Amino acid sequence: MVKREEKVRKGTHHSLETIKKISKSLEDKHPSKTTREKMSKSHIGLLAGEKSPMWGTHISDWHKEQISKSTKGKKRSLATREKISQNAKTNPNFGMKGKHPSPKTVEGMRERVTGEKNPMYGVHLIGEKNPNYQGGKSFEPYTLDFNKRFKENIKERDFHCCQLCNIGEEDLLLLKRYLVIHHIDYNKLLSIPQNCITLCDKCNAIANFNRNQWTEFFQSLLKERHNYQYTTEQKIILDYMEEIKWKINK
């Protein structure tokens, strides 16, 4: 049975003057040792959930607004900041920014994801089971005409920069990356200017996914820049006169 006093006070709020008086009366006061122990227990879960005296209660929007106003613009004292700093240092991840996790943390992470606990356990994405498997094309050898001279000519045509991210060769050296020549239709046996483009190693790895879309994109790019011609089925339309000019000039 709810007490009469609770019925009367339910849904009511203290006036601002009363709140100020309560706040002033509590200044420089600290909870007793017993209270601190109870608060500590509540933090470690002994008074969590239904065991908590605050279970099922909610802070009203009015109280939320008052709490926000009371804390806005306030600065913590040096003593309070020192306590917060000391508590933060007890955190096992304190000062770990840019560093490796502790051996204990690594071991815990390993236990959570090793063996049957790993969502990829028993799944092998190699060979035919890999969604990007192309019948072993990656093991096919390049043709003899895909040589150093040909690669340098393609890089020169593409101004020695990646045609996807536009990063230059000098900047790549600083990042310890490099330029590669990518076969647009992924056919290593067709090493001609219309089927090759300059990419950085990172973009080349990205282009191994969604191959049809990348083929269409790179063909449209070369068509716009060099007037190369392609069919709607992504086949190359060769201009033999242009091919002869290319070989003579290179």
Legacy VTK file of the C-alpha trace (Angstrom):
# vtk DataFile Version 3.0
C-alpha trace
ASCII
DATASET POLYDATA
POINTS 250 float
0.000 0.000 0.000
1.392 3.404 -0.987
1.699 5.861 1.857
-0.489 8.971 1.821
2.607 11.226 1.793
3.919 9.435 -1.304
0.562 9.877 -3.046
0.601 13.598 -2.293
4.208 14.111 -3.438
4.050 11.878 -6.502
4.432 13.931 -9.688
5.339 17.128 -7.811
8.643 19.013 -7.902
10.616 21.109 -5.458
10.603 24.812 -6.133
13.826 26.386 -7.359
14.253 28.104 -3.991
13.944 24.778 -2.134
16.383 23.098 -4.522
18.928 25.887 -3.905
18.536 25.478 -0.131
19.047 21.708 -0.378
22.048 22.214 -2.622
23.574 24.749 -0.209
23.014 22.492 2.783
24.876 19.686 1.031
27.892 21.775 0.048
31.250 20.423 1.248
29.517 17.356 2.647
30.582 13.851 1.789
28.632 10.591 2.035
29.364 8.427 5.075
31.570 5.346 4.904
28.469 3.100 4.923
26.906 5.074 2.082
30.121 4.909 0.068
30.234 1.124 0.542
26.661 0.828 -0.710
27.483 2.975 -3.714
30.546 0.840 -4.407
28.491 -2.352 -4.247
25.930 -0.910 -6.624
28.708 -0.185 -9.121
29.957 -3.775 -9.099
26.507 -5.190 -9.757
25.359 -6.272 -6.253
22.574 -3.699 -6.390
22.085 -3.795 -10.129
18.876 -4.636 -11.953
15.850 -5.389 -9.757
18.043 -5.283 -6.616
18.647 -1.586 -7.142
16.407 0.784 -5.142
16.140 2.881 -8.307
14.826 -0.052 -10.375
11.846 0.958 -12.497
12.192 4.678 -11.760
12.900 7.332 -14.374
14.266 10.842 -14.196
11.715 13.313 -15.505
12.509 15.660 -18.377
12.299 18.569 -15.923
14.976 16.996 -13.688
17.162 16.251 -16.699
16.951 19.885 -17.733
17.814 21.077 -14.212
20.799 18.717 -13.990
22.013 19.957 -17.356
21.689 23.615 -16.316
23.412 23.027 -12.972
26.444 21.355 -14.527
26.773 23.521 -17.632
29.784 25.816 -17.530
30.971 24.509 -14.158
34.622 23.730 -13.629
35.766 20.917 -11.405
38.108 21.777 -8.555
41.768 20.773 -8.670
41.123 18.123 -6.016
38.267 16.600 -8.047
40.336 16.615 -11.242
43.191 14.927 -9.394
40.841 12.174 -8.151
39.489 11.615 -11.667
43.045 11.441 -12.980
44.069 8.893 -10.342
40.992 6.745 -11.060
41.718 6.881 -14.797
45.244 5.596 -14.209
43.819 2.425 -12.652
42.199 1.607 -16.001
44.211 -1.200 -17.682
44.023 0.703 -20.994
45.330 3.989 -19.542
48.014 5.510 -21.752
47.506 2.850 -24.438
46.913 5.321 -27.275
49.234 4.338 -30.098
50.517 1.374 -28.097
49.828 -2.332 -28.109
47.326 -3.883 -25.661
48.694 -5.683 -22.636
49.433 -9.457 -22.855
46.465 -10.073 -20.552
44.134 -8.165 -22.908
45.519 -9.979 -25.950
45.021 -13.339 -24.269
41.422 -12.463 -23.388
40.703 -11.376 -26.960
42.288 -14.550 -28.290
40.179 -16.756 -26.037
36.982 -15.073 -27.228
37.605 -15.613 -30.953
39.683 -18.784 -31.256
38.480 -22.197 -32.305
34.744 -22.824 -32.431
34.080 -19.416 -30.808
35.244 -17.729 -34.008
32.286 -16.946 -36.337
34.500 -17.962 -39.290
35.406 -21.332 -37.699
35.307 -24.105 -40.288
34.845 -21.646 -43.156
37.589 -21.675 -45.801
37.468 -18.994 -48.493
40.276 -20.352 -50.620
40.105 -21.700 -54.151
36.627 -22.296 -55.557
34.960 -21.329 -52.255
36.210 -17.762 -52.585
33.584 -15.455 -54.207
36.352 -13.851 -56.320
37.666 -17.160 -57.648
38.196 -16.872 -61.424
39.277 -20.392 -62.286
42.905 -19.911 -61.272
43.607 -16.890 -63.495
45.925 -15.396 -60.876
48.380 -18.242 -61.529
48.484 -17.651 -65.285
51.811 -16.279 -66.593
52.059 -12.895 -68.294
52.871 -12.664 -71.981
56.329 -11.623 -73.194
55.067 -8.261 -74.420
54.073 -7.323 -70.855
57.622 -6.193 -70.150
59.329 -3.284 -68.400
59.244 -1.078 -71.491
55.496 -1.621 -71.996
54.775 -0.869 -68.310
56.815 2.328 -68.416
54.922 3.457 -71.532
51.575 2.934 -69.782
52.799 4.854 -66.718
54.015 7.680 -68.941
50.634 7.817 -70.704
48.942 8.015 -67.265
51.374 10.726 -66.033
52.942 8.368 -63.475
49.997 8.518 -61.081
47.190 6.218 -59.986
44.170 6.691 -62.246
41.774 5.934 -59.389
43.050 7.947 -56.416
45.320 10.307 -58.465
48.248 9.899 -56.073
51.624 10.456 -57.718
54.641 8.181 -57.785
56.724 10.491 -55.564
54.035 10.561 -52.869
53.707 6.787 -53.074
57.401 6.393 -52.305
56.902 8.324 -49.072
54.016 5.986 -48.177
56.152 2.954 -49.105
53.694 2.018 -51.865
54.156 1.637 -55.596
52.449 1.819 -58.999
51.329 -1.268 -60.907
49.824 -1.911 -64.329
46.326 -3.321 -64.042
44.652 -5.394 -66.779
41.197 -3.867 -67.090
39.392 -7.062 -68.161
41.611 -9.185 -65.848
43.012 -11.060 -68.848
46.787 -11.278 -68.456
47.167 -12.484 -72.034
45.864 -9.207 -73.476
48.567 -6.641 -72.768
47.636 -3.696 -74.984
47.161 -0.009 -74.077
43.352 -0.290 -74.350
43.359 -3.011 -71.680
45.910 -1.607 -69.226
45.803 1.219 -66.731
48.087 2.552 -63.997
46.963 2.006 -60.393
48.645 2.107 -57.009
48.963 -1.217 -55.189
46.118 -0.292 -52.804
43.643 0.600 -55.557
44.715 -2.468 -57.520
43.650 -4.633 -54.562
40.305 -2.807 -54.365
39.721 -3.421 -58.080
39.759 -7.183 -57.514
36.187 -6.946 -56.193
33.095 -6.125 -58.290
35.113 -6.791 -61.429
32.388 -6.019 -63.985
31.795 -2.586 -62.481
35.509 -1.766 -62.400
35.969 -2.955 -65.993
33.171 -0.670 -67.133
34.551 2.241 -65.102
38.149 1.969 -66.360
37.036 1.495 -69.978
34.863 4.600 -69.802
37.792 6.478 -68.258
40.193 5.537 -71.062
37.516 6.200 -73.667
37.091 9.730 -72.364
40.816 10.471 -72.030
42.281 8.619 -75.019
39.275 7.938 -77.262
39.663 4.158 -76.977
36.573 2.314 -78.192
34.709 -0.529 -76.446
31.472 -2.424 -77.070
28.571 -2.577 -74.635
29.756 -6.122 -73.812
33.076 -4.630 -72.614
34.983 -5.907 -75.650
37.808 -3.823 -77.105
37.391 -2.307 -80.571
40.895 -2.178 -82.020
42.080 0.545 -84.328
45.064 -1.032 -86.074
46.401 2.308 -87.298
46.445 3.588 -83.739
48.183 0.397 -82.640
50.887 0.885 -85.244
51.371 4.518 -84.196
51.637 3.452 -80.570
54.320 0.852 -81.329
56.294 3.218 -83.570
56.228 6.035 -81.016
57.111 3.749 -78.122
LINES 1 251
250 0 1 2 3 4 5 6 7 8 9 10 11 12 13 14 15 16 17 18 19 20 21 22 23 24 25 26 27 28 29 30 31 32 33 34 35 36 37 38 39 40 41 42 43 44 45 46 47 48 49 50 51 52 53 54 55 56 57 58 59 60 61 62 63 64 65 66 67 68 69 70 71 72 73 74 75 76 77 78 79 80 81 82 83 84 85 86 87 88 89 90 91 92 93 94 95 96 97 98 99 100 101 102 103 104 105 106 107 108 109 110 111 112 113 114 115 116 117 118 119 120 121 122 123 124 125 126 127 128 129 130 131 132 133 134 135 136 137 138 139 140 141 142 143 144 145 146 147 148 149 150 151 152 153 154 155 156 157 158 159 160 161 162 163 164 165 166 167 168 169 170 171 172 173 174 175 176 177 178 179 180 181 182 183 184 185 186 187 188 189 190 191 192 193 194 195 196 197 198 199 200 201 202 203 204 205 206 207 208 209 210 211 212 213 214 215 216 217 218 219 220 221 222 223 224 225 226 227 228 229 230 231 232 233 234 235 236 237 238 239 240 241 242 243 244 245 246 247 248 249
